[in-house]
């Protein structure tokens, strides 16, 4: 059975914003979601939201911990998972959200 899509709430229709953040669909199709735990995905969401057109941002661990209600050790662990999964690069204080392998960005 095929579901026909329709707009449920036209007043709240999402539009592509002028800023640079976006989430690649390949996170699902490429199996990336299994590569990290929940805290890492929370960190990733913040990083893709605050990054510039090159995916660069420089939030401190303290600021990220406050935003995400995470302890410093949890930020370090989450960052390590994202680096190991090939999703971000990190050289203190700079983060770069990376294009996904085989992705378009």
C-alpha positions in Angstrom: 0.0 0.0 0.0 1.4 3.3 -1.1 0.8 6.3 1.2 0.0 9.5 -0.6 1.8 12.5 0.9 -0.1 15.7 1.6 0.8 18.8 3.6 -0.8 18.5 7.0 -0.2 22.1 8.2 0.4 24.6 5.4 0.9 27.5 7.8 4.0 25.7 9.3 5.5 24.4 6.0 9.3 24.0 6.3 11.4 26.1 3.9 15.1 25.9 3.2 16.6 28.7 5.3 19.3 31.1 4.1 21.9 29.9 6.6 24.1 26.9 5.7 23.0 24.1 8.0 21.4 20.9 6.6 21.2 17.3 7.5 22.3 14.8 4.9 19.9 11.9 4.2 22.9 9.6 3.8 23.1 9.5 7.6 20.3 7.0 7.4 21.0 5.3 4.1 24.7 5.0 4.8 24.3 3.4 8.2 25.9 6.2 10.1 23.3 6.3 12.8 24.7 3.0 14.2 28.2 4.5 14.5 27.6 6.7 17.6 25.6 7.0 20.7 22.8 9.5 21.5 25.1 12.1 23.1 27.3 12.1 20.0 24.2 12.7 17.8 23.1 15.6 20.0 26.6 17.1 19.6 26.4 16.5 15.8 23.1 18.3 15.6 24.5 21.3 17.4 27.6 21.3 15.2 25.7 21.2 11.9 23.3 23.9 13.1 26.0 26.4 14.2 28.6 25.7 11.5 29.4 28.0 8.6 29.2 27.1 4.9 32.3 24.9 5.4 31.0 23.2 8.5 33.3 25.1 10.8 32.5 26.2 14.3 34.4 26.8 17.6 32.1 26.2 20.5 34.0 25.3 23.7 33.4 22.1 25.6 31.9 24.2 28.4 29.4 25.9 26.0 28.5 22.6 24.4 28.0 21.0 27.8 25.7 23.7 28.8 23.7 23.5 25.6 23.4 19.8 25.7 23.3 19.2 29.5 26.4 17.0 29.2 29.4 16.7 31.5 32.9 17.5 30.1 33.8 13.7 29.9 30.6 13.1 27.9 31.5 15.8 25.4 34.9 14.3 24.9 33.4 10.8 24.4 30.8 12.1 22.0 33.4 14.0 20.0 35.6 10.9 19.9 32.7 8.9 18.5 32.0 11.4 15.8 35.7 11.6 14.8 36.0 7.8 14.7 32.8 7.6 12.6 34.4 10.1 10.1 31.7 12.7 10.7 33.8 15.5 12.1 37.4 16.7 12.4 38.5 18.4 15.5 41.6 20.5 16.4 41.0 22.5 19.5 39.1 24.8 19.4 37.9 24.2 15.9 35.3 21.7 14.7 34.6 20.8 11.1 31.6 18.8 10.1 32.8 16.6 7.2 31.0 15.6 4.1 29.8 12.0 4.2 31.7 9.4 2.3 30.1 9.3 -1.1 27.9 12.3 -0.2 27.3 15.3 -2.2 28.4 18.0 0.3 
